[in-house]
Amino acid sequence: MTTLKRDPVVAHVVAELAARPGEPWTLDEMAGLVHLSRSALTGRFRRATGHSPMRMLREVRMHRARTLLTVERLSVTQVAFEVGYGSVAAFSRAFAADHGVSPLAWRAGLATSTSTPPRRRPWVPSAPPAASGAGHPQDRPAEPGRDRSSRADQQQRLDAVPVQ
């Protein structure tokens, strides 16, 4: 049994997100659906799914985006607005961050491949994070090929001048 089935509050919020992924959801609105505070809802989400409510919203949106791109064959622009992004650029960045490739490259990969598409991820996690506190991105081991430093850190390294 998945942990979502054990927590009807989280399941209800996820169902609402899935029903209306294009809505401009906020944490306050999600918490209001189930009459909880933002912190109480976030805690329940982390225990049940291993993610925050906003991360789950992104997972729901990416799941819907994959369907719209492949099954319904909508344009990237149509998909972006259908799943709640204010611009194609914002959607493309979020999609590439989740899947490792742009929406068009992902769709092309499906068309030319008989294998699993690049880095396709399930939209609902199957297990909560380990109790060691590894639920936060900075506590997890780095993924291969993914630099966790911020753009500011990267720019600072580029601007650095060696001291002699």
VENWOWO-V826093 format. One line per field, one symbol per residue. burial: 1 if it has 16 or more other C-alpha atoms within 10 Angstrom, else 0. A space follows every 10 residues. Layout:
burial=???
//
This chain:
burial=0011000011 1111001101 1100001001 1000000100 1111111111 1110011111 1111110110 0000010011 1111100000 1101110111 1110011010 0000001000 0001100010 0000100000 0000000000 0000000000 0000
//
